[in-house]
Amino acid sequence: MQPYIHPFPPILDHNTRILFLGSFPSIASFEQSFYYAHPRNAFWPILEEIFNVPLGTNEAKKVFCLEKGIGLWDVIGSCERSNSSDTNLKNCIPNDFEKLLDEYPNIRALGFTGKKSHDLFMKYFKGLDVEKVLLPSTSPAHAAMKFEEKKEIYKKFLDTFLTV
């Protein structure tokens, strides 16, 4: 097991209305210093199809998210692990969500991009007064659900919480 500290800041600003939360960055995300960077992760292809927009670079992804009111972060700020699997996370220390939600009061909902991020958040922050929605994992390890099914669930979440 090797100790890791989250390598990049959250993507959000005061216009952010929803915050997608993963558990902790994969090795591929560490290497690219960006969220959902594994080439087979469906997160960015799902957003590209929902919004009918190409998101080729990390900068384009960041600008897109901020323009749309979408934030990105992870539940865990530091942990130990030996690979990218969520089942491998040990000695987890969460990020400070009380402070984050105080600083960004326009966040209406948290969308967890997998069961592990949801379970970890609920372990540490169950009582926080914000809408919490468990979404299907976009990881290539979660192949039980088809891309189209995941896309429809994400679209419903976005339609529900991004509308004013």
Secondary structure, 3 states (H helix, E strand, C coil): CEEEECCCCCECCCCCCEEEEECCCCHHHHHHCCCCCCCCCCHHHHHHHHHCCCCCCHHHHHHHHHHHCEEEEECEEEEEECCCCHHHCEEEEECCHHHHHHHCCCCCEEEECCHHHHHHHHHHHCCCCCEEEECCCCCCCCCCCCHHHHHHHHHHHHHHHHCC
